[in-house]
């Protein structure tokens, strides 16, 4: 496993994860905007664990990318006054990778495993006793002299994140004390997030400017912050004093984001279904092949928002573009381009 694939944010050493968007991330429950029900549940769990002086139960977050699963892992570690170690399912190639991390954890530490649905099966089997009994059976001297030794682990907390809850095996899912779904954010919460981020970036923005970006952010804070940064660049170069509605709309137009928040890939995806496959139904692999895109990218990144906003239906026979999608892209239901009146 590559060393860079583990990120340790060690309170004692004051090391921090310095990825670009970190400074915009909320660091505590008090700073976190949106996902109210989920946050209220987490607050109770954290307070209860802290009052008992116990580590938190293992937690699983699921939902589309960019909604704050990693951010929440950091918030939880902060609220528990714990250290956090970050890795991902695909980075843990061999049981020894996992064992190396687990044996270094202290009581109360948070181990964040992103894309936990991609944990190799052989590694997953080691994680069951670690999660349940805080011990692992190590096989040493494989072959005729094989012996197993039991390693005792400190009582730690796994925070797992996945964009595909359906791919998590039953035994792994059952070992999480909490299974929490992140929903797309509403425009009001995104607007508040954009205003907060603009403050951190020392960028002047009007209420209408924040709202225009919020409307086009696909319900996703990561996209909202990215569009804010692109709009900030545009406002600076165009010598605008503040990001107002016009500036925001112009900036998003040149970045290919339309009034419904669809980007080029979203529109290409819908165009393929409508134009090449008569509106569907069509399998996602065929769409991926036509677009020359990864099937997983379409399933994880593109489809959840299109489904949530009524642009797409998923049927047993494949994907179908809705009448709403056809209207949005200027097609008749039969896939003909609508003629201007
Ligand atoms: N930045 C990104 N996501 C956020 C959130 N949920 N609350 C506050 N700021 C954020």
Boltz pocket constraint, residues with backbone or C-beta under 6 A from the ligand:
constraints:
  - pocket:
      binder: B
      contacts: [[A, 24], [A, 25], [A, 26], [A, 31], [A, 32], [A, 33], [A, 34], [A, 67], [A, 68], [A, 71], [A, 193], [A, 196], [A, 221], [A, 222]]
      max_distance: 6.0
